[in-house]
Amino acid sequence: QLHLTMSEKNELTKSLEMVQKELQQKESEMKREISEYKDRLLQAEKEHQDALTEANRKNEAEIEACQDKMNSLEHFISSQKLEIEHLKSNKEELNNSLKEANQTLGELLKTKVR
């Protein structure tokens, strides 16, 4: 009976050792996979951050270009408003001169008719 029990104990011990060995192999495999996933995650995060940085740089450049264009257009509009005011003033002066010339012509014609 003792011999049988010892034999069973040996078999159980071998079985236990095999199970422990399998568990250790699975554990090391899982650790390796976790390490790979972490590396891939870090790489993906880095690529994502790089893409964000590049997109931000492009957006800032576009914003700056738009602001420059807007400033240029505002300057152009201001100069056009000044030109319009100048033209209005000239038109008014010309209209006044024309009225005076017409009055003078009218008076000359009256004088000539007499």
C-alpha positions as CSV (number, residue, x, y, z in Angstrom):
1,Q,0.0,0.0,0.0
2,L,2.8,2.3,0.9
3,H,4.6,1.6,-2.3
4,L,1.4,2.2,-4.3
5,T,0.8,5.5,-2.4
6,M,4.4,6.6,-3.1
7,S,4.1,5.7,-6.7
8,E,0.8,7.8,-6.9
9,K,2.6,10.6,-5.1
10,N,5.4,10.5,-7.6
11,E,3.0,10.6,-10.5
12,L,1.0,13.5,-9.0
13,T,4.3,15.3,-8.3
14,K,5.3,14.9,-12.0
15,S,1.8,16.0,-13.1
16,L,2.0,19.0,-10.8
17,E,5.5,19.9,-12.2
18,M,4.2,19.6,-15.8
19,V,1.2,21.8,-15.0
20,Q,3.5,24.3,-13.2
21,K,5.8,24.3,-16.2
22,E,2.9,24.9,-18.6
23,L,1.7,27.7,-16.4
24,Q,5.1,29.3,-16.4
25,Q,5.3,29.0,-20.2
26,K,1.9,30.5,-20.6
27,E,2.8,33.3,-18.1
28,S,6.0,34.1,-20.0
29,E,4.1,34.0,-23.3
30,M,1.5,36.4,-21.9
31,K,4.1,38.7,-20.5
32,R,5.8,38.8,-23.9
33,E,2.5,39.5,-25.7
34,I,1.7,42.3,-23.1
35,S,5.1,43.8,-23.7
36,E,4.5,43.7,-27.5
37,Y,1.1,45.3,-27.1
38,K,2.6,48.0,-24.9
39,D,5.3,48.7,-27.5
40,R,2.6,48.9,-30.2
41,L,0.5,51.2,-28.1
42,L,3.4,53.5,-27.4
43,Q,4.3,53.6,-31.1
44,A,0.6,54.3,-32.0
45,E,0.5,57.1,-29.4
46,K,3.7,58.6,-30.7
47,E,2.4,58.5,-34.3
48,H,-0.9,60.0,-33.2
49,Q,1.0,62.8,-31.3
50,D,3.2,63.5,-34.3
51,A,0.2,63.7,-36.6
52,L,-1.5,66.1,-34.1
53,T,1.6,68.2,-33.9
54,E,1.8,68.4,-37.7
55,A,-1.9,69.2,-38.1
56,N,-1.6,72.0,-35.5
57,R,1.5,73.4,-37.3
58,K,-0.4,73.4,-40.6
59,N,-3.5,75.0,-39.0
60,E,-1.4,77.7,-37.3
61,A,0.3,78.5,-40.7
62,E,-3.1,78.6,-42.4
63,I,-4.5,80.9,-39.7
64,E,-1.6,83.2,-40.0
65,A,-1.9,83.3,-43.8
66,C,-5.7,84.0,-43.4
67,Q,-5.0,86.8,-40.9
68,D,-2.4,88.3,-43.2
69,K,-4.9,88.2,-46.1
70,M,-7.6,89.7,-43.9
71,N,-5.3,92.5,-42.8
72,S,-4.4,93.1,-46.4
73,L,-8.0,93.2,-47.5
74,E,-8.9,95.6,-44.6
75,H,-6.1,97.9,-45.7
76,F,-7.4,97.7,-49.3
77,I,-10.9,98.5,-48.2
78,S,-9.7,101.5,-46.2
79,S,-7.8,102.8,-49.1
80,Q,-10.8,102.3,-51.4
81,K,-13.1,104.1,-48.9
82,L,-10.6,107.0,-48.9
83,E,-10.6,107.0,-52.7
84,I,-14.4,107.0,-52.8
85,E,-14.5,110.0,-50.4
86,H,-11.9,111.8,-52.6
87,L,-13.9,111.1,-55.7
88,K,-17.2,112.3,-54.1
89,S,-15.4,115.5,-53.1
90,N,-14.1,116.0,-56.6
91,K,-17.6,115.3,-58.0
92,E,-19.1,117.9,-55.7
93,E,-16.4,120.4,-56.7
94,L,-17.0,119.7,-60.4
95,N,-20.8,120.0,-60.0
96,N,-20.3,123.3,-58.3
97,S,-18.0,124.5,-61.0
98,L,-20.5,123.3,-63.6
99,K,-23.3,125.2,-61.9
100,E,-21.2,128.3,-61.8
101,A,-20.2,127.9,-65.5
102,N,-23.9,127.4,-66.4
103,Q,-24.9,130.5,-64.4
104,T,-22.1,132.5,-66.1
105,L,-23.1,131.2,-69.5
106,G,-26.8,132.0,-68.8
107,E,-25.8,135.6,-67.8
108,L,-23.6,136.0,-70.9
109,L,-26.4,134.8,-73.1
110,K,-28.8,137.2,-71.4
111,T,-26.3,140.0,-71.9
112,K,-25.8,139.0,-75.5
113,V,-29.5,138.8,-76.2
114,R,-30.0,142.4,-74.9
